[in-house]
Amino acid sequence: MVAEWQVLGRRHGESSARQGAVEQRSDVPLVAVRGLAHHFDVSAALLDRVLGRAIGRRGRRWLKAVDGIDFEIARGETFALVGESGCGKSTVARCVVGLHTPSAGTVAFDGADISRLEGAEGRARFRRRIQMIFQDPYASLNPRWRVRTIVAEPIRAHGLARERDEITDQVGSLLVKVGLDARDAVKFPHQFSGGQRQRISIARALAAAPEFLVCDEPTSALDVSVQAQILNLMKDLQQTLGLTYLFISHDLAVVFHIADRVGVMYLGRLCEVAETETLFARPRHPYTRLLLAAVPDLANVGAEAGAERAPGLGEVANPIDPPGGCGFHPRCPFADDRCLNERPEPIAVDGGFVACHAHDEGRLPRTPPSAATHWEDPS
C-alpha cells in the first residue's frame, strides 16, 4: 500500500483546487470510449481445428478481454480503471493509445475517431498528443541507450527540435522536471534505481509535450516509499502542465490518492463508475465492495477484528468461457435467477453508473460504516 502519511494530506489539501478544475472542464471530453470491445483469438491451429471437429471438439475460440465498455475522460481529469488481474484494464489502455485495434466500438480523442485519422500527418499528431507510461521501468527502457538518447527520441521523432544543443537543453530540462539531475543524461538505465528509472520513463513521455498520458500501473513495481514520490510527482506535473491521465491500477490505496473518478472492471466489463470519494464511501456494486473489503486496514488489526473480515468469494471466471448474465454472479452473495440469465445494463447514479440487478431492485444491504471511515483523513 502507498505511504499514506506522505500523500493523504496532499489529496485533501488539493480538494478545493481539484473541484475548481472539475468545474472548468469542457463539455467535450478529451477521450470518449463507446462500446469498446477487443477479442483475442485463442483458437488452436487450423489443422488441429479441422481434425478436432471430427471428434467433436470446438472450432475457433475467443477471449473477450474487453466486452463493450463506455467511459469519458474530461480535460485535466484523472480517470482510474481498477480490478483484479486479467479483467481487461491493460487491454483498454492499449486500445486507447492505438496499440490494439478494437474488435468493436470506437475510441475518440478530442472528438476524432482514432481509427479514422487521415494520413500519416494526422496519425503523427495523435501520437504526439498521447503518450504511455509502462508498468515495468526495468523493461521499458533500452539498456543499450544512454538516458539522453532515450529521452530525446520523441523530440527527434516528432521534429520538436533539430539542433543538437537545443535537444540537449530540452533533455536536461525534462530530467530536472521529473526530479533528476541534467548530468544524469550521460548514464545508462542500469545505473539508476527503480524509482529513478520510472522518472526517466515519465520524462520520455513528457518529451513529446503530450496532453494525455496513459499510465499502466506505473507504481506497482516500486517500493512503497517510492510509490508515494512518483504519485506526488505525477500530481505536480498534472497541475503544472494541465495533463489528463488514464490511470490503470489494482491498488485501491494508490487510486484513492490520485484519481478524480474510478471505473471498476470485471471480466472485460465496467460494473461501476463513480467519483473517487463517492465510490470509496458508498460502493454500490457487490464487486466494488469485495475489492474494498480486501484492502488491509491497520485500524482493524487483531483476532477479534480479523474474525469480522469476510473472505473473498471464489475465483475469477474463465474469460474464454464466461458465465451468462452478470459475469460476477458466481461470486456474488446477492445473485438471483435474473442475475444468472440477464446481463445488467448501466444505470446512472450520482454522476456515474452501476450495472447490478441487486442494486436496481434494492436487494443490497447498506454499506457498512467502516467502508467510509477507512478512507477518511485521520486529522
C-alpha positions as CSV (number, residue, x, y, z in Angstrom):
1,M,0.0,0.0,0.0
2,V,1.2,3.5,-0.8
3,A,2.7,5.5,2.1
4,E,-0.4,7.3,3.2
5,W,1.4,9.7,5.5
6,Q,3.2,11.2,2.5
7,V,0.2,11.5,0.2
8,L,-3.0,11.7,2.2
9,G,-2.6,15.3,3.3
10,R,-1.8,16.3,-0.3
11,R,-5.0,14.8,-1.6
12,H,-7.3,16.5,1.0
13,G,-5.3,19.8,0.7
14,E,-5.9,19.7,-3.1
15,S,-9.7,19.1,-2.9
16,S,-10.7,22.7,-3.4
17,A,-8.3,23.2,-6.3
18,R,-9.5,19.9,-7.9
19,Q,-13.1,21.0,-7.5
20,G,-12.3,24.2,-9.4
21,A,-10.6,22.2,-12.2
22,V,-13.7,19.9,-12.4
23,E,-16.0,22.9,-12.8
24,Q,-13.8,24.3,-15.7
25,R,-13.9,21.1,-17.8
26,S,-15.0,21.4,-21.3
27,D,-18.3,19.9,-22.4
28,V,-16.5,17.9,-25.0
29,P,-14.4,15.1,-23.3
30,L,-10.8,14.7,-24.3
31,V,-11.3,10.9,-24.5
32,A,-14.6,9.2,-25.3
33,V,-14.9,5.4,-25.4
34,R,-18.1,4.0,-26.8
35,G,-18.9,0.3,-26.9
36,L,-15.2,-0.7,-26.9
37,A,-14.5,-4.4,-27.3
38,H,-11.3,-6.3,-28.0
39,H,-11.3,-10.1,-28.5
40,F,-8.2,-12.3,-28.8
41,D,-8.3,-15.4,-31.0
42,V,-7.1,-18.2,-28.8
43,S,-8.1,-21.0,-31.2
44,A,-5.9,-24.0,-31.9
45,A,-4.0,-24.1,-35.2
46,L,-6.1,-24.6,-38.3
47,L,-5.2,-28.2,-38.8
48,D,-5.9,-29.0,-35.2
49,R,-9.3,-27.4,-35.5
50,V,-10.1,-29.3,-38.7
51,L,-9.1,-32.6,-37.1
52,G,-10.8,-31.7,-33.8
53,R,-14.2,-31.2,-35.4
54,A,-14.2,-34.9,-36.5
55,I,-14.1,-35.9,-32.8
56,G,-16.5,-33.3,-31.5
57,R,-14.0,-30.6,-30.4
58,R,-14.7,-26.9,-30.6
59,G,-13.7,-24.7,-33.5
60,R,-12.5,-21.2,-33.1
61,R,-12.4,-19.7,-29.6
62,W,-12.2,-16.1,-28.5
63,L,-11.1,-14.5,-25.3
64,K,-13.2,-11.4,-24.7
65,A,-10.6,-9.2,-22.9
66,V,-12.9,-6.1,-23.3
67,D,-16.5,-6.7,-23.9
68,G,-18.4,-3.4,-24.6
69,I,-17.5,-0.6,-22.2
70,D,-18.2,3.1,-22.2
71,F,-16.5,6.0,-20.4
72,E,-15.3,9.5,-20.9
73,I,-12.3,11.4,-19.6
74,A,-12.5,15.2,-19.3
75,R,-9.6,17.5,-19.8
76,G,-7.4,17.8,-16.7
77,E,-9.0,14.7,-15.1
78,T,-7.5,11.5,-13.8
79,F,-9.8,8.6,-14.6
80,A,-8.7,5.3,-13.0
81,L,-9.5,1.7,-14.0
82,V,-9.3,-0.9,-11.2
83,G,-9.9,-4.6,-11.0
84,E,-8.3,-7.9,-10.5
85,S,-5.6,-9.2,-12.8
86,G,-7.0,-10.3,-16.1
87,C,-10.1,-8.1,-16.1
88,G,-9.0,-6.2,-19.2
89,K,-7.5,-2.9,-17.8
90,S,-4.3,-3.0,-19.8
91,T,-6.1,-4.1,-23.0
92,V,-8.3,-1.0,-22.6
93,A,-5.2,1.2,-22.2
94,R,-3.6,-0.3,-25.4
95,C,-6.8,0.2,-27.4
96,V,-6.9,3.9,-26.2
97,V,-3.4,4.6,-27.4
98,G,-3.9,2.7,-30.7
99,L,-1.6,-0.3,-29.9
100,H,-4.6,-2.6,-30.3
101,T,-7.3,-2.3,-32.9
102,P,-10.8,-2.6,-31.3
103,S,-12.9,-5.5,-32.3
104,A,-15.9,-3.3,-31.9
105,G,-16.7,0.2,-30.7
106,T,-14.8,3.5,-31.0
107,V,-12.2,5.5,-29.2
108,A,-12.4,9.2,-29.9
109,F,-9.7,11.7,-28.9
110,D,-10.6,15.3,-28.9
111,G,-13.7,14.5,-30.9
112,A,-11.9,12.4,-33.6
113,D,-12.2,8.7,-34.0
114,I,-8.6,7.5,-33.8
115,S,-9.3,4.6,-36.2
116,R,-10.2,7.1,-38.9
117,L,-7.3,9.6,-38.7
118,E,-6.4,10.7,-42.2
119,G,-2.9,10.3,-43.4
120,A,0.5,9.9,-41.8
121,E,0.5,13.5,-40.6
122,G,-2.8,13.1,-38.7
123,R,-1.6,9.9,-37.1
124,A,1.6,11.6,-36.1
125,R,-0.2,14.5,-34.4
126,F,-2.3,12.0,-32.5
127,R,0.8,10.1,-31.3
128,R,2.4,13.2,-30.1
129,R,-0.6,14.3,-28.1
130,I,-1.0,10.9,-26.3
131,Q,1.8,9.0,-24.6
132,M,2.1,6.0,-22.3
133,I,4.0,5.2,-19.1
134,F,4.5,1.4,-18.8
135,Q,4.4,-0.8,-15.7
136,D,8.0,-2.1,-15.6
137,P,10.7,0.6,-15.6
138,Y,13.3,-2.2,-16.0
139,A,11.8,-3.5,-19.2
140,S,10.6,-0.3,-20.8
141,L,14.0,1.4,-21.2
142,N,16.6,0.3,-23.8
143,P,19.6,-0.9,-21.7
144,R,22.0,-0.1,-24.6
145,W,21.0,3.6,-24.8
146,R,22.1,6.5,-22.6
147,V,19.4,8.5,-20.9
148,R,19.9,11.4,-23.2
149,T,19.1,9.2,-26.2
150,I,16.1,7.7,-24.6
151,V,14.5,11.0,-23.6
152,A,15.5,12.7,-26.9
153,E,13.9,10.0,-29.1
154,P,10.3,11.5,-29.0
155,I,11.8,15.0,-29.6
156,R,13.6,13.8,-32.8
157,A,10.7,11.6,-33.9
158,H,8.2,14.4,-33.8
159,G,10.6,17.1,-35.1
160,L,10.2,19.2,-32.0
161,A,13.9,20.3,-32.1
162,R,16.6,20.0,-34.8
163,E,19.8,21.4,-33.4
164,R,21.8,19.2,-31.1
165,D,22.3,21.9,-28.4
166,E,18.6,22.6,-28.4
167,I,17.8,18.9,-27.9
168,T,20.4,18.6,-25.1
169,D,18.8,21.6,-23.3
170,Q,15.3,20.1,-23.6
171,V,16.5,16.7,-22.3
172,G,18.2,18.4,-19.3
173,S,15.1,20.4,-18.6
174,L,12.9,17.3,-18.7
175,L,15.2,15.4,-16.3
176,V,15.1,18.3,-13.8
177,K,11.3,18.5,-14.1
178,V,11.0,14.9,-13.0
179,G,13.4,15.3,-10.1
180,L,16.6,14.1,-11.6
181,D,19.8,16.0,-12.5
182,A,20.7,17.2,-16.0
183,R,24.0,15.4,-15.6
184,D,22.2,12.1,-15.4
185,A,21.7,12.3,-19.2
186,V,25.1,10.6,-19.8
187,K,24.2,7.5,-17.7
188,F,22.7,4.2,-18.7
189,P,19.4,2.8,-17.2
190,H,21.2,0.2,-15.1
191,Q,22.9,2.9,-13.1
192,F,19.5,4.0,-11.6
193,S,17.2,2.7,-9.0
194,G,13.6,1.5,-9.9
195,G,12.1,4.8,-8.9
196,Q,14.7,6.8,-10.9
197,R,14.0,4.7,-13.9
198,Q,10.3,5.4,-13.7
199,R,11.2,9.1,-13.6
200,I,13.1,8.6,-16.8
201,S,10.1,6.9,-18.3
202,I,8.0,9.9,-17.3
203,A,10.5,12.3,-18.8
204,R,10.4,10.3,-22.1
205,A,6.6,10.5,-22.1
206,L,6.7,14.3,-21.5
207,A,9.3,14.9,-24.2
208,A,6.6,14.9,-26.9
209,A,4.6,17.6,-25.0
210,P,1.5,15.4,-24.8
211,E,-1.9,16.3,-23.4
212,F,-2.9,12.8,-22.3
213,L,-0.9,10.2,-20.5
214,V,-2.0,6.5,-20.2
215,C,-0.3,5.2,-17.1
216,D,-0.4,1.4,-17.0
217,E,0.3,0.5,-13.3
218,P,3.3,2.9,-13.1
219,T,3.9,2.3,-9.4
220,S,3.2,-1.4,-9.0
221,A,6.9,-2.4,-9.5
222,L,8.2,0.1,-7.0
223,D,8.8,0.2,-3.2
224,V,6.1,1.7,-1.1
225,S,8.0,4.9,-0.2
226,V,9.0,5.3,-3.9
227,Q,5.4,4.9,-4.9
228,A,4.4,8.0,-2.9
229,Q,7.2,10.0,-4.5
230,I,6.1,9.1,-8.0
231,L,2.4,9.8,-7.3
232,N,3.3,13.2,-5.9
233,L,5.4,13.9,-9.0
234,M,2.6,12.9,-11.3
235,K,0.1,15.2,-9.4
236,D,2.5,18.1,-9.6
237,L,3.1,17.6,-13.3
238,Q,-0.6,17.4,-13.9
239,Q,-1.3,20.7,-12.2
240,T,1.7,22.4,-13.8
241,L,1.2,21.1,-17.4
242,G,-2.6,20.6,-17.5
243,L,-2.2,16.8,-18.2
244,T,-5.1,14.3,-18.4
245,Y,-4.5,10.8,-17.1
246,L,-5.9,7.4,-17.7
247,F,-4.5,5.5,-14.6
248,I,-4.5,1.7,-14.6
249,S,-4.0,0.0,-11.2
250,H,-5.1,-2.8,-9.0
251,D,-4.0,-0.9,-5.9
252,L,-7.0,0.9,-4.4
253,A,-4.9,2.9,-2.0
254,V,-3.0,4.4,-4.9
255,V,-6.2,5.1,-6.9
256,F,-7.8,6.8,-3.9
257,H,-5.0,9.3,-3.7
258,I,-4.6,10.2,-7.4
259,A,-7.9,9.7,-9.2
260,D,-10.9,12.0,-9.7
261,R,-13.2,9.2,-10.9
262,V,-12.9,5.5,-10.8
263,G,-14.2,2.7,-13.1
264,V,-14.3,-0.8,-11.7
265,M,-13.8,-3.6,-14.3
266,Y,-14.7,-7.3,-14.1
267,L,-14.3,-9.8,-16.9
268,G,-14.0,-7.1,-19.5
269,R,-17.0,-5.0,-18.4
270,L,-17.4,-1.9,-16.3
271,C,-19.6,-2.7,-13.4
272,E,-19.4,0.7,-11.6
273,V,-18.1,4.2,-12.3
274,A,-18.2,7.0,-9.7
275,E,-16.4,10.0,-8.3
276,T,-13.5,8.7,-6.1
277,E,-14.8,9.9,-2.8
278,T,-18.3,8.6,-3.6
279,L,-17.1,5.1,-4.6
280,F,-14.9,4.7,-1.5
281,A,-17.5,6.0,0.9
282,R,-20.6,4.4,-0.7
283,P,-19.6,1.4,-3.0
284,R,-22.7,0.2,-4.8
285,H,-21.7,-2.9,-6.8
286,P,-21.0,-6.1,-4.8
287,Y,-17.7,-6.5,-6.6
288,T,-16.6,-3.0,-5.6
289,R,-17.4,-3.8,-2.0
290,L,-15.4,-7.0,-2.3
291,L,-12.4,-5.2,-3.5
292,L,-12.6,-2.6,-0.8
293,A,-13.1,-5.2,1.9
294,A,-9.9,-6.9,0.7
295,V,-7.8,-3.8,1.5
296,P,-5.8,-4.3,4.8
297,D,-6.9,-1.9,7.5
298,L,-4.4,-1.2,10.3
299,A,-7.3,0.0,12.5
300,N,-8.8,-3.5,12.4
301,V,-5.7,-5.5,13.4
302,G,-6.3,-8.2,16.0
303,A,-8.1,-11.5,16.3
304,E,-11.5,-10.0,17.1
305,A,-11.4,-7.6,14.2
306,G,-9.9,-10.2,11.9
307,A,-12.8,-12.5,12.5
308,E,-15.1,-9.9,11.1
309,R,-13.4,-9.8,7.7
310,A,-15.3,-11.7,5.1
311,P,-13.1,-13.8,2.8
312,G,-13.2,-13.4,-1.0
313,L,-15.8,-15.5,-2.7
314,G,-14.5,-17.9,-5.3
315,E,-12.1,-17.3,-8.2
316,V,-12.4,-15.1,-11.3
317,A,-14.3,-16.9,-14.1
318,N,-12.6,-18.1,-17.2
319,P,-12.8,-15.2,-19.7
320,I,-12.7,-17.7,-22.6
321,D,-16.0,-19.2,-21.4
322,P,-17.6,-16.5,-19.1
323,P,-20.8,-17.1,-17.3
324,G,-24.1,-15.9,-18.7
325,G,-26.0,-13.0,-17.4
326,C,-24.0,-10.9,-14.9
327,G,-20.4,-12.1,-15.1
328,F,-20.0,-11.7,-11.3
329,H,-23.0,-13.8,-10.3
330,P,-20.9,-17.0,-9.5
331,R,-19.1,-15.0,-6.7
332,C,-22.0,-12.7,-5.7
333,P,-23.9,-13.5,-2.4
334,F,-26.9,-11.5,-3.7
335,A,-27.3,-13.1,-7.1
336,D,-30.7,-14.5,-8.1
337,D,-32.2,-16.1,-11.2
338,R,-32.3,-12.7,-13.1
339,C,-28.6,-12.3,-12.5
340,L,-27.9,-15.7,-13.9
341,N,-29.8,-15.0,-17.1
342,E,-29.8,-11.3,-17.9
343,R,-26.8,-9.1,-18.4
344,P,-27.3,-5.9,-16.3
345,E,-27.2,-2.6,-18.1
346,P,-25.6,0.5,-16.6
347,I,-28.0,2.7,-14.6
348,A,-27.0,6.3,-14.0
349,V,-26.4,7.1,-10.3
350,D,-24.9,10.3,-8.8
351,G,-22.8,11.3,-11.8
352,G,-21.7,7.8,-12.5
353,F,-23.3,4.4,-13.1
354,V,-23.7,0.9,-11.7
355,A,-24.6,-2.2,-13.6
356,C,-26.2,-4.5,-11.0
357,H,-29.7,-6.1,-10.7
358,A,-29.4,-6.4,-7.0
359,H,-28.7,-2.6,-6.7
360,D,-31.6,-1.7,-9.0
361,E,-34.0,-3.9,-7.1
362,G,-32.9,-2.7,-3.7
363,R,-31.6,-6.1,-2.5
364,L,-28.2,-4.9,-1.4
365,P,-27.6,-4.1,2.3
366,R,-26.5,-0.7,3.4
367,T,-22.8,-0.1,3.1
368,P,-21.0,-0.9,6.4
369,P,-20.0,2.3,8.2
370,S,-16.3,1.2,8.2
371,A,-16.2,1.4,4.4
372,A,-16.4,5.2,4.6
373,T,-14.3,5.8,7.7
374,H,-11.5,3.6,6.5
375,W,-10.6,6.2,3.8
376,E,-11.1,9.4,5.7
377,D,-8.3,11.8,6.7
378,P,-7.4,10.9,10.3
379,S,-6.8,14.5,11.0
